[in-house]
Amino acid sequence: MVHGTVPPSAGLSSSSALVSAAALATAHAHKHRISKEKLANLCAECERYIGTQGGGMDQAIAFLATEGCAKAIDFSPLRCRDVVLPPGAVFVVAHSLAKLNKAATADYNCRVVECRLAAQIIAKKKGLDWINIKRLGELQIALNVDLGTLITIVKEILHEGPYSKDEVLKVLDVSAEELTKTSLTPNTTHIQEFKLRDRALHVFTGQLTKTSLTPNTTHIQEFKLRDRALHVFTESLRVEKFIEECKNAPASGDTSLQVLGRLMNESHDSLRDLYECSHPRLDRLVELSRELTFGARLTGAGWGGCAVALVPRANIDKYISTLQEKFYDGTSAEDLSKLVFSTSPNSGACIYYATN
């Protein structure tokens, strides 16, 4: 029997929780000894068989979480560091009531492909072996530069506005068939335009089909490479600032909580404007949340699901009642408890033995 309380399609990693629990239970039943790191990597790989080109963040935190701490997670290889949050840090999760099955659409994989193409175009312009670079993080390693320098490189090399598929083919000097093999996914082959600059900036603040696309992205004809890359790199920079602020937080914590809240606000703005994975209901929820919290942002893949807010402990009840009145239209207290709740970091997956 399988039972869970994590709402599906809510950006709270319900699918990863199911896969992780199933893997742990199966390993235990077969008396197979395996490290949590290996289990996390295995589960991340398994989830890609449903068609989404996800990373390994959800699976890593599912197994490696530490009670009372946030986690800084790095990959290649997978490794984690505890990040002690400032005193008084309370997170409240709220559902936007908008849902998206990311496995059934090309939205999620399109962002993955745009980041991949951004990395590959920059790599080619820099004289690197671009075909073997799949992620913006791999580009940073290959260039051996810091995030600030990467953001400058993105702005210099990737132009504003979308890249058409024909332009991508010309820059990489490959055929459409090669692009599908190197860069696209099955549900993105129809896309004709890619926002590469924005996607890369968000992350950092046939050869082509094999190297860049996935089966569901080969139809895409336009890519926003600059936006996606800018998001990736500026987001990485925000993570570094978040960790540093937690390390240096004063005993009172209030000033640091304001800084962390501002970083969360900036993250949502980037996800909305550069990565373009928000939703009108999410934006409304975040807007309302910012009035009574230190900061708020969407969580999970986006296009619906939940927002997470950093809330002053004294404001929790007022914040939730305000959402009940202004966002959930007077939903009953019983139903509201399933839509909005406070939470704190807990330990990762483990085996519990039932007693008679």
Protein Blocks (a to p, Z undefined) as FASTA:
>chain_A
ZZdfbdghkonommmmmmmmmmmmmmmmnopacdfklmmmmmmmmmmmnopacdfklmmm
mmmpcehiacdddehiaddddddddehiacddddehiacdfklpmklmmmmmmmmmmmmm
mmmmnopafklpcbfklmmmmnopafklmmmmmmmmmcghjddfklmmmmnopafklmmm
mmmcfklmmpcbdcfklmmmmmnopmklmmmmcfklmmpcbdcfklmmmmmmmmmmmmmm
mmmmmmmpcfklmmmmmmmmmmmmmmmmmmmmmnopacfklmmmmmmmmmmmfbdcdehj
bjiajddddddfklmmmmmmmmmmmmnnopafklmmmmgccdddddddddddddZZ
